[in-house]
């Protein structure tokens, strides 16, 4: 009885191997349905292997995607004499996972080295100059607005007033204030885009 069970298992394994090999052959000929079936039958094993090597969930998903892109592109490179389709696939998956781990570690090492050699004091000169230029552009652009638009925008953005508070302060209806600000901002945006 055990011998029969072993023969049945070996036969099923051989059939599965042959079926995966046929799917790879059809994939190499551009058959996307064969590729989808190959993916469906193998993605769980690939994902399991990759997750054990990479650990990080997002990076693992990235690696699994890369593995199946390689399968799609390189299916013609599979040679049955060299091993089973699963062995071929798992070799690709393991190599991509190890490469991803090494690349991530290399990036972390590079970041640590840079942080160790970076100047400790922050130089804010560039930011100060950029802010000054931005302020000059904004001040010049405010001149393109009507007095009513400019006043409403200055109160809203520089005076930190709400539209309701501006409406009370200027004794103007709330919808009018909102329209002034909206129209003024559109005009400012158009003017700044030209600068």
C-alpha positions, 0 to 999 in steps of 0.5 A: 500500500505504501509503495502504491501511495509513493508511486501515485505521489511521484506520478502527480509530482511528475505531472505537475512538473510537466504542466509547469514546464508546458506553461513556461514554454507557452509563456515564452511564446507570449501566452499571457494566460499560461503566464497567469496560470503559472503565477497562480500555481507558484506565487504562494511558494515564491512569496513564502521564500522571499518573505523569509529572506527579505522580511520587510513586507513591502520589499518582499512584494516588490521582489515577488513582482520582479521575480515574475517579471523575470519569468515573463521575460526569460521563460525561454531560458528555462531548460528542463534538463537543468532542473524542475520549473520550481527549482528554476523559479525558486533560484530566481526568487532567492537570488532576487531576494538576496540582491534586494537585502544586499541593496537595502543594506548597502543603502543604509550603510551609505546613509550612515556614512554620509550622516557621519561625514555631513556637517553638523551645523545646518547652514540656513543661508540658502533657505533664507535667500530662497525665502527672501526671493519668494517674498519679493515675488509675492510682494510684486505679484500682489500689485497685480490685484485690485485693492479689494482683492489684495486687502482680503488676501492680506487679511486672510493669509498674513492677518490669519483671519477667517472669511467670516472675520474679514467679512465683519472687519470690512463690512462686506457680505461673506460671499463677496469676501470669498469671491474676492479671495478666490479671484485674487488667488487665481490672478496671483497664481497666473501672475506668479506662473509668468514670473 
